[in-house]
């Protein structure tokens, strides 16, 4: 926290995914966020930023990209925006939604990536909770016939120390 409503936000992610013929994808971005709404029950954060992205496809993915006329790898500066909405439904139940949307700053590499996450967290005790989350990722660099969108349903345990 920099002040009451300003936040310095950084995010780095590294994905490996052979379902999409992706060898790896690395995204690092940092931005200055502002809480548009901030209360004990509801908060909404918006954070534009700058960063760097790099991805490389598997050998089969590179062949598909070559056939489709799409670059097989993406590397360079990116910009994007992050939003995060948190709603405290009850003292023990909360909902959190966040979205990251990035695009390339190079006109020669038209690249877009988006990630949407929604999570419902129920605290069993003050330090232990159970969660279920939905995640959807989109990557414009994936060649046809590869599905550019991946969806996941994730269950988990959360510990607050």
C-alpha positions as CSV (number, residue, x, y, z in Angstrom):
1,X,0.0,0.0,0.0
2,X,1.4,3.4,-1.0
3,X,-1.5,5.4,0.5
4,X,-5.1,4.9,1.4
5,X,-6.3,3.9,-2.1
6,X,-3.0,3.5,-4.1
7,X,-1.2,0.2,-4.5
8,X,1.9,-0.9,-6.3
9,X,1.1,-4.2,-7.9
10,X,3.4,-6.7,-9.5
11,X,2.7,-10.1,-11.1
12,X,4.9,-12.7,-12.6
13,X,3.6,-16.0,-14.1
14,X,5.2,-18.9,-15.8
15,X,3.0,-21.5,-17.6
16,X,3.9,-24.8,-19.3
17,X,1.0,-26.3,-21.3
18,X,1.3,-29.1,-23.8
19,X,-2.5,-29.2,-24.4
20,X,-2.1,-26.0,-26.4
21,X,1.3,-27.1,-27.8
22,X,2.9,-24.4,-25.6
23,X,6.5,-25.1,-24.4
24,X,6.3,-22.1,-22.0
25,X,4.8,-18.7,-21.5
26,X,6.3,-16.1,-19.1
27,X,4.6,-12.8,-18.3
28,X,5.8,-10.2,-15.8
29,X,4.0,-6.9,-15.3
30,X,4.0,-4.2,-12.7
31,X,1.6,-1.3,-12.3
32,X,0.1,1.3,-10.1
33,X,-3.3,0.4,-8.8
34,X,-6.2,2.5,-7.4
35,X,-9.0,1.2,-5.2
36,X,-12.1,2.7,-7.0
37,X,-14.2,1.2,-4.2
38,X,-12.8,0.3,-0.8
39,X,-14.9,-0.8,2.1
40,X,-14.9,-3.6,4.6
41,X,-17.4,-5.6,2.5
42,X,-16.5,-4.6,-1.1
43,X,-13.4,-3.5,-2.9
44,X,-12.6,-2.9,-6.5
45,X,-9.0,-2.3,-7.7
46,X,-7.9,-1.2,-11.2
47,X,-4.2,-1.3,-12.1
48,X,-2.7,-0.5,-15.5
49,X,0.9,-1.5,-16.0
50,X,3.9,-2.3,-18.2
51,X,5.9,-5.5,-18.4
52,X,7.6,-8.1,-20.6
53,X,6.1,-11.3,-22.2
54,X,7.7,-14.3,-23.8
55,X,6.3,-17.5,-25.1
56,X,7.6,-20.5,-27.1
57,X,5.6,-23.3,-28.7
58,X,6.5,-27.0,-28.9
59,X,7.8,-28.4,-32.2
60,X,4.3,-29.4,-33.3
61,X,2.9,-26.0,-32.3
62,X,5.6,-24.3,-34.4
63,X,4.6,-26.4,-37.4
64,X,0.9,-25.4,-36.9
65,X,1.9,-21.7,-36.5
66,X,4.0,-21.8,-39.7
67,X,1.0,-23.3,-41.6
68,X,-1.3,-20.6,-40.2
69,X,1.1,-17.7,-40.7
70,X,1.2,-16.9,-37.0
71,X,4.5,-16.2,-35.2
72,X,5.6,-19.4,-33.3
73,X,7.0,-17.3,-30.4
74,X,6.2,-14.0,-28.9
75,X,8.8,-11.8,-27.1
76,X,8.8,-8.2,-26.1
77,X,7.3,-5.4,-24.1
78,X,3.6,-5.6,-23.1
79,X,1.1,-3.4,-21.4
80,X,-2.1,-4.3,-19.7
81,X,-4.6,-3.9,-17.0
82,X,-5.5,-5.9,-13.9
83,X,-8.8,-5.6,-12.0
84,X,-9.8,-7.3,-8.7
85,X,-13.2,-7.3,-7.1
86,X,-13.6,-8.7,-3.6
87,X,-17.0,-9.1,-1.9
88,X,-17.3,-10.3,1.7
89,X,-20.7,-12.1,1.5
90,X,-20.7,-13.2,5.2
91,X,-18.0,-13.1,7.9
92,X,-16.9,-16.6,6.7
93,X,-17.7,-16.5,3.0
94,X,-16.1,-14.3,0.3
95,X,-16.0,-14.0,-3.4
96,X,-13.1,-12.7,-5.4
97,X,-12.9,-12.0,-9.2
98,X,-9.8,-10.8,-11.0
99,X,-8.9,-10.3,-14.6
100,X,-5.6,-9.7,-16.3
101,X,-5.6,-8.4,-19.9
102,X,-2.2,-7.9,-21.7
103,X,-1.3,-6.9,-25.3
104,X,2.0,-6.4,-27.1
105,X,3.4,-2.9,-27.6
106,X,5.0,-4.0,-30.9
107,X,2.9,-3.5,-34.0
108,X,4.9,-6.3,-35.7
109,X,3.7,-8.8,-33.0
110,X,-0.1,-8.5,-32.6
111,X,-0.4,-10.5,-29.3
112,X,-3.2,-10.6,-26.8
113,X,-3.5,-12.6,-23.6
114,X,-6.2,-12.6,-21.0
115,X,-6.9,-14.5,-17.8
116,X,-10.1,-14.5,-15.8
117,X,-10.3,-15.9,-12.3
118,X,-13.4,-16.3,-10.0
119,X,-13.0,-17.8,-6.5
120,X,-15.5,-18.6,-3.7
121,X,-13.8,-19.0,-0.3
122,X,-15.5,-20.4,2.7
123,X,-13.5,-20.2,6.0
124,X,-14.1,-23.2,8.3
125,X,-12.2,-21.6,11.1
126,X,-10.4,-18.2,11.3
127,X,-7.2,-19.8,9.9
128,X,-8.5,-22.6,7.6
129,X,-10.7,-22.3,4.5
130,X,-11.9,-24.3,1.5
131,X,-12.1,-22.7,-2.0
132,X,-13.4,-23.4,-5.4
133,X,-12.1,-21.4,-8.3
134,X,-12.9,-21.1,-12.0
135,X,-10.0,-20.0,-14.4
136,X,-10.2,-19.1,-18.0
137,X,-7.1,-18.2,-20.1
138,X,-7.0,-16.8,-23.7
139,X,-3.8,-16.6,-25.8
140,X,-4.1,-15.1,-29.4
141,X,-0.7,-16.7,-30.4
142,X,-2.2,-20.2,-30.5
143,X,-2.6,-21.4,-34.1
144,X,-5.7,-23.2,-35.4
145,X,-6.9,-25.9,-34.8
146,X,-5.6,-25.4,-31.2
147,X,-8.2,-24.0,-28.9
148,X,-7.0,-20.5,-27.8
149,X,-9.1,-20.6,-24.6
150,X,-8.5,-23.0,-21.7
151,X,-10.9,-23.4,-18.8
152,X,-10.2,-24.9,-15.4
153,X,-12.1,-25.7,-12.2
154,X,-9.8,-25.8,-9.2
155,X,-10.6,-26.7,-5.6
156,X,-8.2,-25.8,-2.8
157,X,-7.4,-25.2,0.8
158,X,-6.4,-21.9,2.2
159,X,-4.4,-21.3,5.4
160,X,-4.3,-17.8,7.0
161,X,-1.4,-17.5,9.4
